[in-house]
Amino acid sequence: MLVLELIYEGDHCIPCVYMLETAGEALTGFPGSVRLELVHLGQYDGGLRYQQLSDELGKPAPIPSIFINGRLSFEVTPPVEDLVSALQELLTKDV
């Protein structure tokens, strides 16, 4: 199973909302294969996870961004097809 983490500042952040919508649309084709976790910066646990991902990255993680299995995959909202392709490729490698 892949873990897709979306760095999310809040509903006031329109780019964050768009990225979440894109991720939701892409994930419809991966039931049970990809888990979406929102790294919500307005929540304590989200802030801690954001700090951890930023430390591993060596710089502040972009807001919004998509990490797949702990690795920065998208710094801007990708087309749905690009996200689907990336997930398919990673799932194929996982098998």
C-alpha positions in Angstrom: 0.0 0.0 0.0 1.2 3.5 -0.9 0.7 6.4 1.5 0.0 9.7 -0.2 0.5 12.7 2.2 -0.9 16.0 1.1 0.5 19.1 2.8 -2.6 21.1 3.5 -2.7 24.6 5.1 -6.5 24.8 5.4 -9.7 25.4 3.4 -8.7 29.1 3.0 -5.8 28.0 0.8 -7.2 27.6 -2.7 -4.2 25.8 -4.1 -4.5 23.3 -1.2 -8.1 22.7 -2.0 -7.4 22.2 -5.7 -4.6 19.7 -4.8 -6.9 17.8 -2.5 -9.6 17.6 -5.2 -7.0 16.3 -7.7 -5.8 13.7 -5.3 -9.3 12.6 -4.5 -10.1 12.2 -8.2 -6.9 10.3 -8.9 -7.4 7.9 -5.9 -10.8 6.7 -7.1 -8.9 4.2 -9.3 -6.8 2.8 -6.4 -9.2 1.5 -3.8 -7.3 -0.3 -1.1 -3.9 0.4 -2.8 -3.3 4.0 -1.8 -4.1 5.7 1.5 -4.6 9.5 1.6 -3.4 11.3 4.7 -3.9 15.0 5.1 -1.0 16.8 6.8 -3.2 19.6 8.1 -0.9 22.4 9.3 -3.7 23.8 11.5 -3.6 20.7 13.7 -0.9 19.7 16.1 -0.1 16.3 14.6 -0.1 17.8 11.1 2.4 20.4 12.2 4.7 17.7 13.7 4.5 15.6 10.5 5.2 18.7 8.4 8.3 19.4 10.4 9.5 15.9 10.1 9.0 15.9 6.3 10.7 19.3 6.0 13.7 18.0 8.1 14.0 15.0 5.8 13.8 17.2 2.8 16.4 19.6 4.1 14.1 22.6 3.6 10.6 23.7 4.3 8.2 21.4 2.4 6.2 23.3 -0.2 2.6 24.2 0.6 0.7 22.5 -0.9 2.6 19.5 -2.0 2.3 15.7 -2.3 4.6 13.2 -0.7 4.3 9.6 -1.6 5.8 7.1 0.9 7.6 10.0 2.5 9.2 11.4 -0.7 8.3 14.7 -2.2 6.5 13.8 -5.5 4.7 17.0 -6.5 5.4 20.6 -5.5 2.5 22.0 -7.6 -0.9 20.5 -8.4 -0.4 17.9 -11.1 -2.9 17.0 -13.8 -4.9 14.0 -12.5 -3.3 11.8 -15.2 0.2 12.6 -14.0 -0.7 11.6 -10.5 -2.4 8.4 -11.6 0.7 7.5 -13.7 3.0 8.2 -10.8 0.9 6.0 -8.5 0.7 3.2 -11.1 4.4 3.2 -11.5 5.1 3.0 -7.8 2.5 0.3 -7.3 4.1 -1.7 -10.2 7.5 -1.4 -8.5 6.0 -2.4 -5.2 4.8 -5.8 -6.6 
